[in-house]
């Protein structure tokens, strides 16, 4: 799984979480239906946005959903999944972009791809994905040659780039590819007037995808000697952040020009989650279930925030219980529950049948792959006890659009109107 828009599902309402998973599973199943089981390996978080954009313009219809059977990655549950032209276009785009990613790793001689036999096999797989994506794209009226041409130009641009080369020259092929994919969703939805603003949103989304990938890989590329656009062009992180912030603003402005039937999920993914992706890449914030992170040296009342600062109550909080407080409960209080009394806790439940080591490990792997260990509730892989993931205790700072305190009011972080599902 790759992609820059990776929402933690606890931030989505129940309805939006179901919709997001419907598009993710729909992309996976479209890949299987058109290109075989192995093609499902290219399922990615950014590709499903193409499916989301298509459905946001046409609206959800009964014909656009079907119930998929149990899947190990859904904890063997059935689920509604998206189907139709949007999911198939997402599959075609995902295949071509995954092919480009494979060829990029081959060119960089990453890991096992440094070995000639492995690299040759990877090139054959990438070429097959290009052909498969072209077949599906042609059936939908989308010329994937635009994507392939952009990928081919990328190699030449990277070869000629050096200190002083504008960073946006390097990101241009990615921008062109994503602009074409976003714009074609308007054709599939029968709303050609949406093509221009969607192309602009796609162009800026591609810029963000390229820049964030470069930022996240910067240190690893420096250690391995791999090509990185920031290092080669001499672009600072400050300048890269400025370009990302400008692109974020441009995406929001472009989406305001698009006529959506229901653009709630699009707004959450491309206004809120895209912002969080930028913050995550630059290390300026994180989800509260992993601990709030802030830039070191941030001014706070009383001075600078130390590296180990905590936002919990400070030691000796005057509003907390005081040791020896005469008004607090005392040991052996006659008013407390007595053993065996009516207020005594119920006896512990009998233990469930535990899974064996191998079965528990297989279940654990499935839960980890579906992020259920991080978000939502899950059954313990070995004891079968019901457990709540750490995300369940997140505060309001992780809500998708609770930044103004009231549903339906303007969203202070993007200026758009957000409903209760946002």
C-alpha positions, 0 to 999 in steps of 0.5 A: 500500500502506498500513497500520501492520503492515508486517513486514520479511520477513527477520524472519519464518521461511520458513514464516511469510513464505510464510503472510504473502505468501499472505494478502497475495496472496489479498487482492489476488486476491479484490479482482480476482475480486469487483471488477475489476482497479482494485480491487486498488489498495486492497490493504493490509497491515492488511486482510490481518489479517482473513484471517489471523484467520479462518484462524488460527481454522479452521486451514489446509486444502487448500481454503483455498489455491490456486496463483496464476500468475506475478505481476510483484510476485512477480518472476514466480513462482507462489505459494500464496495464501489463498482463501475467506471470510476473504480476501473479508471482508478485501477488503470491509473494505479497500474500505470503509476505502480509500473512507474514506481517499479521502474524508478526503484530499478533505476535507483537499484534499490535493495534486491533490484540491484541484482540484474535477474531481479531487475529484469523480472521487475521490468517485465512485470512493469511492462505488463502493467503498462499494457494492462492499464492501457487496455482498461483505459482504452475501454473507458476512453482514457489514453494512458499514453499520457501517463506513460509519456510523463513517466518516460520524460521523468527519467530524462528530466532527472538526468539533466537536473542539477543545482539551481534547477527549479524544483517544479521542473522535476515535478512537472511529469507527475503533475501532468499525469495526475491532472489527466486522471482527475480530469477524465473523471468529469468525462465519466461522470458526464460533467465535462465542465468540471474537467478544467478545475479537476485538472488543476486540482490533479496537477497540484495533487501530483506536485504534492505527491512528488514533493512529499515522497521526496521529503519522506525519502530525503534522509534514506536517499542521502544514506544510500546515495539514491537520487532525490530531487531536493538534494540534487536541486539544492532545495531547502525544506523551507522552500519545499514546505512553501510549495506544498502549502501553496499547492494545498491552497490551490487544490481547495480553490480548484475544488470549489469550482467543481460541481459535486452531487455529494463532495463530502468525502472529497472534501475530507480527503483533499482538504483535511487529510491532504493537509495532515499528509503534509504535516506528517511528512514535515514532522509538524504534527501527528495523530493524537493517538500516537502523541501530539508532536510540535516543532521544537522551540515552539513558543508557548506561554511561559517560555519555550516548549521543552523536547519532552513537553507534555500537554497533560496536567502538570505535577501538583495540579491544584485541581487534581486530588491532593495526597492526604486530602481529608475530603477524598475517599479513605481506605476501608471507608464504611460507605464503599462497596464491601466484598460480596455486597450488592455493589461488589463488582461482578465475578470475572468472565470465564476465559475464552478458548485461546488460539494457538501460536500459529493461528494467533499470528495469522490473525494478528497479521490480518489485523495489522494489514487492515490497521484494526490494531491501530483504529477501531475495535478488534478481537485479541488474536490469541485470547479472543477478548474484545479490545479497543484500539489506541485511536478510540481515546483520541481527542477533538484534535483528530476530528475531520472537521470539528475545528469550529465547534459546531456542525454546519458552520464554516470550517476555520482551517479551509474556509469551506462549509462542513456538514456533520459528516465532515 
